[in-house]
Amino acid sequence: MLVGMRDTPQGVEMKLEILLAAVPDLPARFLDLLRLGLAERPRQVAALERWLSAFGVDDASEQGHFSVLSVRVTPSSPARISLYVRPIEFEMRDTLEESRAYEA
């Protein structure tokens, strides 16, 4: 987990980043829990669904898994949640590099 704080003219801004790969017992239904947390924010749920669709991600346990959950809070705006995904291309590249190393 990383915590960052920044002094701005409007006041202190805080950013919390959770490295999901470092969470030993990340729930299998991670996305459902995230949707539940956003249940009272229908626009944000719709934005999440569009984002997931654009990246072709349906489940946190699939390849192209989520890597970081970030929450940013400022004095002048409500909390903003960002979700980062490690694209499947990185998974494929790592696998190819490992297989080349074994062949050599």
C-alpha positions in Angstrom: 0.0 0.0 0.0 1.2 3.5 -0.9 0.0 6.7 0.7 0.8 10.0 -0.9 -0.1 13.5 0.4 0.2 16.8 -1.4 -0.4 20.3 -0.3 -2.5 22.3 -2.8 -4.0 25.8 -2.7 -7.3 24.2 -1.8 -5.9 22.0 1.0 -4.2 18.6 1.4 -4.9 16.0 -1.2 -4.4 12.3 -0.3 -3.9 9.4 -2.6 -4.0 5.8 -1.5 -2.8 3.1 -3.8 -3.4 -0.5 -3.0 -1.1 -3.0 -4.9 -3.7 -5.7 -5.4 -1.1 -8.4 -6.2 0.3 -7.9 -2.7 -3.0 -8.6 -1.1 -2.8 -12.2 -0.1 -6.5 -12.9 0.2 -8.1 -10.7 -2.5 -11.7 -11.8 -2.8 -12.5 -13.9 -5.9 -15.6 -11.6 -6.4 -13.5 -8.4 -6.2 -15.4 -6.7 -9.0 -18.8 -7.5 -7.4 -17.6 -5.9 -4.2 -16.4 -2.8 -6.1 -19.8 -2.5 -7.8 -21.5 -2.9 -4.5 -19.4 0.0 -3.1 -20.5 2.1 -6.0 -24.2 1.1 -5.9 -25.4 4.6 -4.9 -23.4 6.1 -7.8 -25.1 4.8 -10.9 -23.0 7.0 -13.2 -19.8 5.6 -11.8 -21.1 2.0 -12.1 -21.9 2.7 -15.7 -18.4 4.2 -16.3 -16.9 1.1 -14.6 -18.9 -1.2 -16.9 -17.8 0.8 -20.0 -14.2 0.6 -18.9 -14.3 -3.1 -18.2 -16.0 -3.6 -21.6 -13.3 -1.5 -23.4 -10.5 -3.6 -21.9 -12.4 -6.9 -22.2 -12.1 -7.7 -18.5 -14.9 -9.6 -16.9 -13.2 -11.1 -13.9 -10.4 -10.1 -11.6 -9.0 -13.7 -11.7 -8.6 -13.8 -15.5 -5.4 -12.9 -17.3 -5.0 -9.2 -17.7 -5.7 -9.0 -14.0 -6.1 -5.8 -11.9 -2.9 -4.5 -10.5 -3.7 -1.3 -8.5 -6.7 0.2 -6.9 -6.3 3.9 -6.2 -8.4 6.3 -4.2 -7.8 10.1 -4.4 -9.4 12.6 -2.1 -9.2 16.4 -2.3 -10.9 19.1 -0.3 -12.8 20.3 -3.3 -14.0 17.0 -4.8 -15.4 13.6 -3.6 -13.2 10.5 -3.6 -12.2 9.3 -7.0 -11.5 5.6 -7.6 -9.1 4.5 -10.3 -8.5 0.8 -11.2 -5.5 -0.2 -13.2 -5.2 -3.5 -15.2 -2.2 -5.3 -16.4 -3.1 -6.1 -20.0 -3.0 -9.7 -21.2 -0.2 -8.7 -23.6 2.2 -8.3 -20.7 1.2 -11.8 -19.5 1.9 -13.2 -23.0 5.2 -11.3 -23.3 6.4 -12.7 -20.0 5.4 -16.2 -21.0 7.2 -15.9 -24.3 10.4 -14.5 -22.6 10.4 -17.3 -20.1 10.0 -19.9 -22.8 12.9 -18.3 -24.8 15.1 -18.4 -21.7 14.4 -22.1 -21.3 15.3 -22.8 -24.9 18.6 -21.1 -24.7 
